[in-house]
Amino acid sequence: MSNQQQHRLFFDRQLVEGFGKLVGHFPAEQFQSPTRSTLPLLALLKDGTCQLDSLLAEMGLDANADLHVEYQVEPGRGRGKPSHTDLKAKSPNAVVAVEAKWTEPPYENVSSWLKKGGEKPENRALVLQGWIDMIQPWAAKPILADDLGDMTYQTVHRAASACATASASGNAKPRLAYVVFHLPGDPFQVGPESNLANLERFYDLLGRPPEFPFFLFDVEMTPTPAFERIAGLAKGRTETAEIVRQALLNEQLFAFGYVRMVRWSSFSSGPSKSCVK
């Protein structure tokens, strides 16, 4: 597959030889539902060569960018869970943290996350400040924790992960991207709780930094008969995970179509891109 010829593949920071070895590093629970965004993202790496290369090119990464799945960055302060970025693409000039979305509901905001700090709420405040510290060198104005209450917490630490990796990579510039998969006929979500609105609000809070652009990609995919055979499997079961994993490895689950791009550094809507195999 040309993706694997062009891009080195990593699970977190561990280099792996081939797509099969990459999938083998995932814990079984990642495949206990056939509708988690993990599945189309990995299918894109395996079967969406044109679309993947289009995404990377739109964000200024070269054709040989390294691809890291489940890339972990620890919070810079306090004690907390690391940020597990779905896909981190790295080239000498740019680092992009990619968050994949499909059927997942909206995640909790910063205010809600802070309230779950239990008997030591000051620790979560420290963790949040650690993420802010990573982002601040790339922002266009000071970031105040009190201004982030309505922001999706996951978006904050994904942005921090991109910035931390870029800051440690010499001349690389950070990018944050959400890749939203949808089936033909599904409407593009633009409401106040959408990924689009969430990223717009956060980009404004950072002062719209030209050195740290945000992207949203809308990727159409059509389920194949192979996916239809696993779509109704019971979620949360060990046997489901094994069937889904084998289907991903041995069959094409989705036919990927056009890619629509929106970029917040200029708020320009990119053209739809059709990839014909």
C-alpha positions in Angstrom: 0.0 0.0 0.0 1.4 3.4 -0.9 0.6 4.9 2.5 2.9 2.5 4.1 5.6 3.0 1.5 5.5 6.8 2.0 4.9 7.1 5.7 6.7 5.5 8.6 4.1 4.2 11.1 4.4 4.5 14.9 2.2 3.4 17.8 2.8 6.3 20.1 6.6 6.7 19.7 7.4 3.0 18.8 8.2 2.4 15.1 6.2 -0.5 13.7 6.6 -2.5 10.5 3.4 -2.5 8.6 -0.3 -1.8 9.2 -1.0 -5.2 10.7 1.6 -4.7 13.4 0.2 -1.2 14.1 -3.3 -2.6 14.6 -1.9 -5.3 16.9 -0.8 -2.7 19.4 -4.3 -1.5 20.0 -6.1 -2.9 23.1 -9.1 -5.1 22.4 -11.6 -2.5 23.8 -10.8 -0.1 21.0 -12.6 -2.5 18.6 -15.5 -3.5 20.8 -17.8 -1.2 18.8 -17.8 -1.1 15.0 -18.9 2.6 15.1 -16.0 4.1 17.0 -14.0 6.7 15.1 -10.9 4.5 15.6 -12.2 2.3 12.8 -12.6 4.7 9.9 -9.4 6.5 10.9 -7.4 3.3 10.7 -9.3 2.3 7.6 -8.2 5.7 6.1 -4.5 4.9 6.8 -5.0 1.5 5.1 -7.4 2.2 2.2 -7.6 6.0 1.8 -4.2 6.9 0.3 -5.5 9.8 -1.8 -7.6 11.3 0.9 -4.9 11.0 3.6 -2.3 12.6 1.4 -4.8 15.4 0.5 -5.3 16.1 4.2 -1.6 16.3 4.9 -0.9 18.4 1.9 -3.6 20.9 2.9 -1.9 21.4 6.2 1.6 21.9 4.7 3.1 18.5 5.6 5.3 16.7 3.2 4.5 13.4 1.5 6.8 11.5 3.8 5.4 12.7 7.1 5.7 10.2 10.0 2.4 9.0 11.3 1.9 8.3 15.0 -1.3 6.8 16.3 -2.3 7.2 20.0 0.6 9.7 20.6 0.9 10.5 24.3 1.9 13.8 25.8 2.0 14.2 29.6 0.5 17.3 31.3 3.2 19.7 32.2 1.9 20.3 35.7 -0.1 18.4 38.3 -1.0 14.7 38.1 -3.3 13.7 35.3 -3.9 11.5 32.3 -1.7 12.1 29.2 -3.3 13.4 26.0 -3.7 10.5 23.6 -3.9 12.0 20.2 -5.6 9.9 17.6 -3.1 10.7 14.9 0.1 12.8 15.1 1.6 13.6 11.8 5.2 15.0 11.9 7.4 16.4 9.3 10.4 18.8 9.6 8.2 21.9 9.0 5.0 21.0 10.7 3.3 18.9 13.4 -0.4 18.2 13.4 -2.5 16.7 16.1 -5.5 15.0 14.5 -8.7 14.2 16.4 -11.1 11.8 14.6 -14.8 12.0 15.0 -17.7 9.9 13.8 -20.6 8.9 16.1 -19.1 10.2 19.4 -21.3 12.7 21.3 -19.8 16.0 22.4 -17.2 15.7 25.2 -17.3 17.6 28.5 -16.2 21.2 28.7 -13.4 22.5 30.9 -15.8 23.8 33.7 -17.3 20.3 34.0 -14.0 18.6 34.0 -12.6 20.9 36.7 -15.6 20.2 39.0 -14.7 16.5 39.0 -11.5 17.2 40.8 -12.8 15.6 44.0 -11.1 16.5 47.3 -8.1 18.1 45.5 -9.6 20.5 42.9 -6.3 22.4 42.8 -4.6 19.5 41.0 -6.9 19.7 38.0 -6.3 23.5 38.0 -2.6 22.7 37.8 -3.1 20.2 35.0 -5.1 22.8 33.0 -2.4 25.4 33.5 0.2 22.9 32.3 -1.7 22.5 29.0 -2.0 26.3 28.8 1.7 26.7 29.3 2.3 24.5 26.2 0.0 26.4 24.0 0.9 30.0 25.1 4.1 30.3 23.1 2.1 29.7 19.9 -0.9 31.9 20.8 -1.4 35.5 19.7 -2.6 36.7 23.1 -2.5 35.7 26.8 -4.6 32.6 27.6 -6.5 32.8 30.9 -7.8 29.6 32.5 -11.0 31.4 33.5 -11.8 32.1 29.8 -11.7 28.4 28.9 -14.7 27.2 30.9 -17.0 26.6 27.9 -14.2 25.0 25.8 -14.2 21.2 25.2 -11.5 19.9 27.5 -10.3 17.4 25.0 -9.7 20.2 22.4 -7.5 22.1 24.9 -5.1 19.2 25.6 -5.0 18.1 21.9 -3.9 21.6 21.0 -1.3 21.5 23.8 0.0 18.2 22.5 0.5 19.7 19.0 2.3 22.7 20.5 4.5 20.7 22.9 5.6 18.4 20.0 6.3 21.3 17.7 8.2 23.2 20.4 10.5 20.1 20.9 11.0 19.7 17.1 13.1 22.7 16.1 11.5 24.6 13.2 8.2 22.6 13.1 5.0 24.6 13.4 1.9 23.2 15.2 -1.5 22.5 13.6 -4.7 21.2 15.2 -7.1 19.3 13.0 -10.5 17.5 13.5 -11.4 14.9 10.9 -15.1 14.3 10.9 -16.3 11.2 9.0 -19.8 11.1 7.6 -21.9 8.8 5.5 -23.4 10.0 2.2 -26.5 12.1 2.9 -25.6 13.0 6.5 -25.8 16.8 7.0 -22.7 18.8 7.8 -23.1 19.9 11.5 -22.8 23.7 11.9 -24.8 24.3 15.2 -23.5 25.8 18.4 -22.4 22.3 19.8 -20.7 21.3 16.6 -17.0 20.6 16.1 -16.9 23.7 13.8 -18.3 26.0 16.5 -16.0 24.5 19.2 -12.9 25.1 17.1 -14.0 28.6 16.1 -14.4 29.6 19.7 -11.1 28.2 20.8 -9.2 29.8 17.8 -10.7 33.2 18.8 -9.6 32.7 22.5 -6.0 32.2 21.2 -6.1 35.4 19.3 -6.4 33.7 15.9 -2.7 32.9 15.7 -1.4 32.6 12.1 1.5 30.4 13.3 -1.0 27.8 14.7 -3.8 27.2 12.2 -6.8 25.0 13.0 -8.4 22.8 10.4 -11.6 20.8 10.1 -12.0 18.1 7.4 -15.3 16.6 6.4 -14.6 13.2 4.9 -17.3 11.3 3.2 -17.2 7.5 3.4 -19.5 4.8 2.0 -19.8 1.5 4.0 -18.8 -1.5 2.0 -20.6 -4.9 2.3 -17.7 -6.0 4.6 -18.6 -3.2 7.0 -22.4 -4.0 6.8 -21.6 -7.5 7.9 -20.1 -6.2 11.2 -22.2 -3.1 11.7 -24.8 -4.8 13.9 -22.4 -6.6 16.2 -23.1 -6.3 19.9 -21.0 -3.6 21.5 -18.7 -4.2 24.5 -17.9 -7.8 23.8 -14.6 -9.5 23.4 -15.8 -11.5 20.4 -16.9 -8.3 18.7 -13.4 -6.8 19.1 -11.8 -9.8 17.4 -14.3 -9.8 14.5 -13.9 -6.1 13.9 -10.1 -6.3 14.1 -9.9 -9.1 11.6 -12.4 -7.3 9.2 -10.2 -4.2 9.4 -7.1 -6.1 8.6 -8.4 -8.3 5.8 -11.2 -6.3 4.1 -12.0 -2.8 2.9 -14.6 -1.5 5.2 -15.2 2.0 3.7 -14.9 3.6 0.3 -13.7 7.1 1.0 -15.0 10.0 -1.2 -14.5 13.7 -1.2 -12.7 15.7 1.4 -14.0 19.2 2.4 -11.6 21.5 4.3 -12.2 24.6 6.4 -9.1 26.5 7.8 -9.4 29.0 10.6 -6.2 31.0 10.0 -8.0 32.6 7.0 -11.6 31.3 7.6 -11.6 30.2 4.0 -13.6 27.2 2.9 -11.5 24.8 0.8 -12.8 23.1 -2.3 -14.1 19.5 -2.2 -11.5 17.1 -3.3 -12.5 13.9 -5.1 -10.1 11.0 -5.2 -10.6 8.5 -8.0 -8.8 5.2 -7.8 
